[in-house]
Amino acid sequence: MTLKLFKHGRIYTPLTGRDPAAGGEQGKLAFYEDGCFLVDNGQFAAVGAMADVEKCLEDRCPDQEFDLEGAAVIPGFVDPHTHACFAARRETEFSMRLEGKSYLEILKAGGGILSSVRSVRSASDQELFDFSRALLASTLFYGTTTIEIKSGYGLDTETELRMLRVIDRLGRETPQTVVPTFMGAHAVPEEFKDNPEGYVSLLREDMLPAIAEQGIARFCDIFCEEGVFSVEQSRRVLQRAREWGFRLKVHADEVHDLGGAAMAGEMRAVSAEHLLAASDAGIAAMAKEGVVAVLLPATAYSLRKPFARARTMIEKGVPVALATDLNPGSCFCESMPFVFSLAVMGMELTPEEALTASTLNAAWAIGMSREAGSIEPGKMADFLVLDGETPAVFAYASGARPIRSVWKLGECVA
């Protein structure tokens, strides 16, 4: 067991409550101007002023001491929405979008998700692992210490199971904590293009039981969108997922307001994600049930669409989280600092709100609020030492990486 003392840091952290931070609570942080913290065997053991932390040492002497030299320290980023398990990029689609092709037009032409499905199905497990491991190494460099990864580029039972095995291996063989999500309902595969109801039946009767028996995925997500899965289809899949013990997520109202956000509230999903077209009624339904809004400003940026109405969501009491949406097509973004900057400069979040959104609320969105998202005793000692005095440096130094070092379980990893 190793005891480490970190001192002379400007510590900024949200504090865990009974629920995700919402409304006025989203911008409230604990701040220790000349703070220090104690890491015991990979967990935070104490945080606060030096005199208070020294009391926790009792008769023990730290094995190591680190002087933070007045730098800002924040929790490690939690990225609660990625598709970071794939086998090939889709750069040609970027040019198609610049020419005016819409996301759904690209999908209907056999591109988009279906292109990634073909490459994942043809890749070996090792090829898929190696490609995805490189992606995770990049996200770690940018400060992400806990990350959610969705399946959804298999769209058949065998390949979805295989993707989840690779995602599980990524969690075991990389420094980051990885949270697996099953998203077999990412699109309707080519073999079911004339029979979407047949694919819904496959999801409900074959895939979900097999994924549950495998025991890797913690959540089930579905793309509720025009041309993909309707609200009624999404409800039926999610109801069956709940019966099999999965917690629920929804890709909701990204392109059109189908009522996906309202359905997420009705189903008491843990989170609804994207939400570029979410209505006032949908936002109200989410606020009522405490559904976390996982917003993806880099995706809106990449698709040249207006940002989600983060300010309205916060004012209406919806807890807001931020994520990269790292994927091979609509948003090849590995950088939570860039997402933080977009949230402040483009969605009018304060730096304090953006910090909570990219740490503690993000942890709530993936069921990790007891383990990650804040600098508090008992949580994983995941933190970032910044090249700056406040978290606002992510917006001030927009497009840069104002991070001196990344720490996971009390070890410097980047």
C-alpha positions as CSV (number, residue, x, y, z in Angstrom):
1,M,0.0,0.0,0.0
2,T,1.3,3.4,-1.0
3,L,0.5,6.7,0.7
4,K,1.0,9.9,-1.3
5,L,0.6,13.5,-0.3
6,F,-0.1,16.2,-2.8
7,K,0.1,19.8,-1.6
8,H,0.0,23.4,-2.6
9,G,-2.7,23.0,-5.3
10,R,-5.7,25.1,-6.2
11,I,-8.3,22.3,-6.0
12,Y,-11.6,22.7,-7.8
13,T,-14.2,19.9,-7.5
14,P,-17.9,19.3,-7.5
15,L,-19.2,17.5,-4.4
16,T,-21.4,14.4,-4.6
17,G,-25.0,14.9,-3.5
18,R,-28.0,12.6,-3.5
19,D,-28.7,13.4,-7.2
20,P,-26.8,14.8,-10.2
21,A,-26.2,18.6,-9.9
22,A,-29.0,20.5,-11.6
23,G,-30.2,24.1,-11.8
24,G,-28.2,26.5,-9.6
25,E,-26.3,23.6,-8.0
26,Q,-24.6,22.7,-11.3
27,G,-22.2,25.7,-11.0
28,K,-21.3,25.2,-7.3
29,L,-17.8,23.9,-6.7
30,A,-15.7,23.3,-3.6
31,F,-12.5,25.3,-3.8
32,Y,-9.3,24.9,-1.8
33,E,-6.9,27.8,-2.6
34,D,-3.8,26.2,-1.0
35,G,-5.2,22.8,-0.9
36,C,-3.8,19.3,-0.5
37,F,-5.0,15.8,-0.7
38,L,-4.0,12.4,0.4
39,V,-4.0,9.3,-1.8
40,D,-4.0,5.9,-0.1
41,N,-3.7,2.8,-2.3
42,G,-5.2,4.6,-5.3
43,Q,-8.1,6.3,-3.6
44,F,-8.5,9.8,-2.2
45,A,-8.3,9.5,1.6
46,A,-8.5,13.2,2.5
47,V,-8.8,16.6,0.8
48,G,-8.7,20.2,2.2
49,A,-6.4,22.5,4.0
50,M,-3.0,21.1,4.9
51,A,-3.8,21.2,8.7
52,D,-7.0,19.1,8.1
53,V,-5.3,16.6,5.9
54,E,-2.4,16.2,8.3
55,K,-4.8,15.0,11.0
56,C,-5.7,12.1,8.7
57,L,-2.1,11.0,8.6
58,E,-2.1,10.2,12.3
59,D,1.2,8.4,12.9
60,R,1.8,7.5,9.2
61,C,4.4,9.1,7.1
62,P,3.7,9.5,3.3
63,D,5.7,7.3,1.0
64,Q,5.9,10.2,-1.5
65,E,5.1,13.9,-1.5
66,F,4.3,16.0,-4.5
67,D,4.3,19.8,-4.7
68,L,1.6,21.1,-7.1
69,E,3.2,24.6,-7.1
70,G,-0.1,26.4,-7.2
71,A,-1.5,24.8,-10.3
72,A,-5.2,24.1,-10.6
73,V,-6.3,20.6,-10.0
74,I,-9.6,19.1,-11.1
75,P,-11.1,15.6,-11.2
76,G,-10.2,13.5,-14.2
77,F,-12.6,13.9,-17.1
78,V,-15.4,11.4,-17.4
79,D,-16.5,11.0,-21.0
80,P,-20.1,9.4,-20.8
81,H,-20.8,9.0,-24.5
82,T,-18.4,7.5,-27.1
83,H,-18.4,4.9,-29.9
84,A,-14.7,4.4,-29.4
85,C,-14.7,0.8,-30.5
86,F,-14.4,0.6,-34.3
87,A,-12.0,-0.5,-37.1
88,A,-11.7,2.3,-39.6
89,R,-12.2,6.0,-40.0
90,R,-14.8,7.5,-42.4
91,E,-13.0,10.7,-43.6
92,T,-14.7,10.6,-47.0
93,E,-18.0,11.3,-45.3
94,F,-16.6,14.5,-43.9
95,S,-16.2,15.8,-47.5
96,M,-19.7,14.6,-48.4
97,R,-21.1,16.6,-45.5
98,L,-19.1,19.7,-46.6
99,E,-20.8,19.2,-50.0
100,G,-24.2,19.5,-48.3
101,K,-25.2,15.8,-47.8
102,S,-27.1,15.3,-44.6
103,Y,-26.3,12.6,-42.0
104,L,-29.5,10.7,-42.9
105,E,-28.7,11.0,-46.6
106,I,-25.3,9.5,-46.0
107,L,-26.9,6.7,-43.9
108,K,-29.4,5.9,-46.6
109,A,-26.6,5.7,-49.2
110,G,-25.0,2.9,-47.3
111,G,-22.5,5.1,-45.5
112,G,-22.6,6.3,-41.9
113,I,-23.1,3.6,-39.3
114,L,-23.5,0.9,-41.9
115,S,-20.0,1.5,-43.3
116,S,-18.6,1.0,-39.8
117,V,-20.6,-2.1,-39.5
118,R,-19.0,-3.6,-42.5
119,S,-15.5,-2.8,-41.3
120,V,-16.1,-4.1,-37.8
121,R,-17.6,-7.3,-39.0
122,S,-14.6,-8.0,-41.2
123,A,-12.0,-7.1,-38.6
124,S,-10.5,-9.6,-36.2
125,D,-10.8,-9.2,-32.5
126,Q,-7.1,-8.2,-32.3
127,E,-7.4,-5.7,-35.1
128,L,-10.5,-4.1,-33.4
129,F,-8.7,-4.0,-30.0
130,D,-5.5,-2.5,-31.4
131,F,-7.4,0.2,-33.3
132,S,-9.6,1.1,-30.3
133,R,-6.7,1.0,-27.8
134,A,-4.9,3.8,-29.8
135,L,-8.1,5.9,-29.6
136,L,-8.2,5.4,-25.8
137,A,-4.6,6.4,-25.5
138,S,-5.4,9.7,-27.2
139,T,-8.4,10.3,-24.9
140,L,-6.2,9.7,-21.9
141,F,-3.7,12.2,-23.1
142,Y,-6.5,14.7,-23.2
143,G,-7.4,14.0,-19.6
144,T,-10.2,11.3,-19.8
145,T,-9.8,8.9,-17.0
146,T,-13.2,7.2,-17.1
147,I,-14.9,6.5,-20.4
148,E,-18.1,4.9,-21.7
149,I,-17.9,2.9,-24.9
150,K,-21.0,1.7,-26.8
151,S,-21.2,-1.3,-29.1
152,G,-23.4,-0.8,-32.1
153,Y,-21.2,-1.5,-35.2
154,G,-22.0,-5.1,-35.2
155,L,-25.8,-5.1,-35.6
156,D,-25.9,-8.9,-35.3
157,T,-25.8,-11.0,-32.2
158,E,-22.3,-12.5,-32.8
159,T,-20.6,-9.2,-33.6
160,E,-22.2,-7.3,-30.8
161,L,-21.1,-9.9,-28.3
162,R,-17.6,-9.7,-29.9
163,M,-17.5,-5.9,-29.6
164,L,-18.4,-6.0,-26.0
165,R,-15.7,-8.6,-25.3
166,V,-13.2,-6.1,-26.9
167,I,-14.6,-3.2,-24.9
168,D,-14.3,-5.3,-21.7
169,R,-10.7,-6.1,-22.6
170,L,-9.9,-2.4,-23.2
171,G,-11.1,-1.8,-19.6
172,R,-8.7,-4.5,-18.3
173,E,-5.7,-3.7,-20.4
174,T,-5.6,0.2,-20.5
175,P,-5.3,2.6,-17.6
176,Q,-8.8,4.0,-18.0
177,T,-12.0,2.8,-16.3
178,V,-14.3,1.7,-19.1
179,V,-18.1,1.4,-18.9
180,P,-19.6,-0.8,-21.6
181,T,-23.0,0.0,-23.2
182,F,-24.9,-2.3,-25.5
183,M,-26.2,-0.4,-28.5
184,G,-27.4,-3.1,-31.0
185,A,-30.2,-0.6,-31.8
186,H,-27.8,1.8,-33.4
187,A,-29.3,1.4,-36.9
188,V,-31.2,-1.1,-38.9
189,P,-28.6,-3.4,-40.7
190,E,-28.7,-3.9,-44.4
191,E,-30.1,-7.4,-44.2
192,F,-33.2,-6.0,-42.4
193,K,-33.6,-2.8,-44.5
194,D,-37.0,-4.1,-45.8
195,N,-38.0,-5.5,-42.5
196,P,-37.2,-3.2,-39.6
197,E,-39.7,-4.8,-37.4
198,G,-37.9,-8.1,-37.8
199,Y,-34.8,-6.4,-36.5
200,V,-36.7,-5.0,-33.5
201,S,-37.8,-8.6,-32.8
202,L,-34.2,-9.9,-33.1
203,L,-33.1,-7.2,-30.6
204,R,-35.8,-8.1,-28.1
205,E,-35.9,-11.9,-28.4
206,D,-32.3,-12.9,-29.3
207,M,-29.8,-10.1,-28.8
208,L,-30.8,-8.8,-25.4
209,P,-30.9,-12.2,-23.7
210,A,-27.5,-13.1,-25.2
211,I,-26.0,-9.8,-24.1
212,A,-27.5,-10.2,-20.6
213,E,-26.1,-13.7,-20.3
214,Q,-22.6,-12.4,-21.4
215,G,-22.7,-10.0,-18.4
216,I,-20.5,-7.2,-19.7
217,A,-22.8,-4.4,-20.8
218,R,-24.3,-2.2,-18.0
219,F,-26.6,-0.1,-20.1
220,C,-28.8,-0.5,-23.2
221,D,-29.0,2.5,-25.6
222,I,-31.1,3.0,-28.7
223,F,-31.1,5.6,-31.6
224,C,-34.6,7.1,-31.5
225,E,-34.6,9.1,-34.7
226,E,-36.5,9.5,-38.0
227,G,-35.2,6.8,-40.4
228,V,-33.8,4.7,-37.5
229,F,-36.1,3.6,-34.6
230,S,-39.4,5.2,-33.8
231,V,-40.5,6.2,-30.3
232,E,-42.8,3.2,-30.2
233,Q,-40.1,0.8,-31.3
234,S,-37.6,2.4,-28.9
235,R,-40.0,2.0,-26.0
236,R,-40.5,-1.7,-26.7
237,V,-36.8,-2.4,-27.0
238,L,-36.1,-0.5,-23.8
239,Q,-38.9,-2.1,-21.9
240,R,-37.4,-5.5,-22.7
241,A,-33.9,-4.3,-21.9
242,R,-35.1,-3.3,-18.4
243,E,-36.6,-6.7,-17.9
244,W,-33.2,-8.1,-18.6
245,G,-31.6,-5.9,-15.9
246,F,-30.1,-3.2,-18.1
247,R,-30.2,0.5,-17.2
248,L,-31.5,2.7,-20.0
249,K,-30.0,5.3,-22.3
250,V,-31.5,7.0,-25.3
251,H,-30.0,8.8,-28.4
252,A,-32.9,11.3,-28.5
253,D,-34.0,14.1,-30.8
254,E,-30.6,14.6,-32.5
255,V,-32.0,15.6,-35.9
256,H,-35.8,15.7,-35.5
257,D,-38.0,16.2,-32.5
258,L,-39.7,12.8,-32.4
259,G,-40.4,13.0,-28.7
260,G,-37.4,10.9,-27.7
261,A,-36.5,13.2,-24.8
262,A,-40.1,12.9,-23.4
263,M,-39.9,9.1,-23.8
264,A,-36.6,9.1,-21.9
265,G,-38.4,10.8,-19.1
266,E,-41.4,8.5,-19.3
267,M,-39.0,5.4,-19.2
268,R,-36.9,7.0,-16.4
269,A,-33.8,6.5,-18.4
270,V,-30.5,7.3,-16.8
271,S,-29.7,9.7,-19.6
272,A,-30.9,11.1,-22.9
273,E,-28.1,12.1,-25.3
274,H,-27.6,14.5,-28.2
275,L,-30.9,16.5,-27.8
276,L,-30.2,19.1,-30.5
277,A,-33.9,19.1,-31.4
278,A,-35.5,18.4,-28.0
279,S,-38.7,20.3,-27.3
280,D,-39.7,22.2,-24.2
281,A,-42.0,19.3,-23.3
282,G,-39.2,16.8,-23.7
283,I,-36.9,19.0,-21.5
284,A,-39.7,19.3,-18.9
285,A,-40.1,15.5,-18.8
286,M,-36.4,15.0,-18.3
287,A,-36.3,17.5,-15.5
288,K,-39.2,15.8,-13.7
289,E,-37.5,12.4,-13.7
290,G,-33.9,13.6,-13.2
291,V,-32.8,12.3,-16.5
292,V,-29.2,13.5,-17.3
293,A,-28.8,15.4,-20.6
294,V,-25.6,14.2,-22.2
295,L,-24.7,17.0,-24.6
296,L,-22.3,16.6,-27.5
297,P,-21.2,20.0,-28.7
298,A,-18.4,18.7,-30.9
299,T,-21.0,16.7,-32.9
300,A,-23.0,19.8,-33.5
301,Y,-19.8,21.6,-34.5
302,S,-18.8,18.8,-36.9
303,L,-22.3,18.6,-38.4
304,R,-22.6,22.4,-38.6
305,K,-25.8,22.4,-36.5
306,P,-27.0,24.7,-33.7
307,F,-25.9,23.5,-30.3
308,A,-28.3,21.9,-27.9
309,R,-30.1,24.3,-25.6
310,A,-27.9,23.8,-22.6
311,R,-28.8,27.1,-20.9
312,T,-32.5,26.3,-21.1
313,M,-32.0,22.8,-19.7
314,I,-30.0,24.1,-16.7
315,E,-32.7,26.8,-16.1
316,K,-35.4,24.1,-16.2
317,G,-33.6,21.9,-13.7
318,V,-32.1,19.2,-16.1
319,P,-28.7,17.9,-15.0
320,V,-26.3,18.5,-17.9
321,A,-23.3,16.4,-18.7
322,L,-20.8,16.8,-21.6
323,A,-19.2,14.1,-23.8
324,T,-17.1,13.8,-26.9
325,D,-19.2,11.4,-29.0
326,L,-16.0,10.0,-30.3
327,N,-17.0,8.0,-33.4
328,P,-15.6,7.4,-36.9
329,G,-18.2,9.5,-38.8
330,S,-20.2,12.4,-37.4
331,C,-17.6,13.4,-34.7
332,F,-14.0,12.2,-34.6
333,C,-13.2,14.0,-31.4
334,E,-10.9,12.6,-28.7
335,S,-10.6,15.8,-26.7
336,M,-12.7,16.7,-23.6
337,P,-10.8,20.0,-23.4
338,F,-12.2,21.0,-26.8
339,V,-15.7,19.9,-25.7
340,F,-15.3,22.0,-22.5
341,S,-14.3,25.0,-24.5
342,L,-17.3,24.6,-26.9
343,A,-19.7,24.3,-24.0
344,V,-18.4,27.6,-22.5
345,M,-18.0,29.6,-25.8
346,G,-20.9,28.0,-27.8
347,M,-23.5,26.8,-25.2
348,E,-23.1,29.6,-22.6
349,L,-22.1,27.3,-19.7
350,T,-20.0,28.9,-17.1
351,P,-16.6,27.2,-16.5
352,E,-17.9,25.9,-13.2
353,E,-21.0,24.4,-14.9
354,A,-18.8,22.9,-17.6
355,L,-16.5,21.4,-15.0
356,T,-19.4,19.7,-13.2
357,A,-20.9,18.6,-16.6
358,S,-17.6,16.9,-17.7
359,T,-16.8,15.3,-14.3
360,L,-19.5,14.6,-11.7
361,N,-22.7,14.8,-13.8
362,A,-20.9,12.7,-16.5
363,A,-20.2,10.1,-13.9
364,W,-23.9,10.1,-12.9
365,A,-24.8,9.5,-16.5
366,I,-22.8,6.2,-16.5
367,G,-23.5,5.0,-13.0
368,M,-20.1,5.9,-11.7
369,S,-20.9,8.8,-9.3
370,R,-19.7,6.8,-6.3
371,E,-16.3,6.1,-7.8
372,A,-15.5,9.0,-10.1
373,G,-16.2,12.6,-11.0
374,S,-14.9,14.5,-7.9
375,I,-12.0,14.8,-5.5
376,E,-13.5,13.2,-2.4
377,P,-12.5,10.6,0.1
378,G,-13.3,7.1,-1.0
379,K,-13.3,7.8,-4.8
380,M,-10.7,6.8,-7.3
381,A,-7.7,9.1,-7.2
382,D,-8.2,10.3,-10.8
383,F,-7.2,14.0,-11.3
384,L,-5.6,16.5,-13.7
385,V,-2.9,19.0,-12.9
386,L,-3.6,22.0,-15.2
387,D,-1.4,24.5,-16.8
388,G,-3.4,27.3,-15.3
389,E,-4.9,28.6,-12.1
390,T,-8.6,27.9,-12.8
391,P,-10.7,25.4,-14.9
392,A,-11.5,28.4,-17.2
393,V,-8.2,27.8,-18.8
394,F,-9.9,25.2,-21.1
395,A,-11.9,28.0,-22.7
396,Y,-9.1,30.6,-22.4
397,A,-6.6,28.4,-24.2
398,S,-9.2,27.2,-26.6
399,G,-8.0,24.3,-28.8
400,A,-5.0,23.7,-26.7
401,R,-4.2,21.0,-24.0
402,P,-3.7,23.0,-20.8
403,I,-2.8,19.9,-18.8
404,R,0.5,19.3,-17.1
405,S,-0.2,15.8,-16.1
406,V,-3.0,13.1,-15.9
407,W,-3.3,10.9,-12.9
408,K,-5.2,7.6,-12.6
409,L,-5.6,5.8,-9.3
410,G,-2.8,8.1,-7.9
411,E,-0.3,7.2,-10.7
412,C,0.8,9.6,-13.4
413,V,-0.3,8.1,-16.7
414,A,0.1,11.0,-19.2
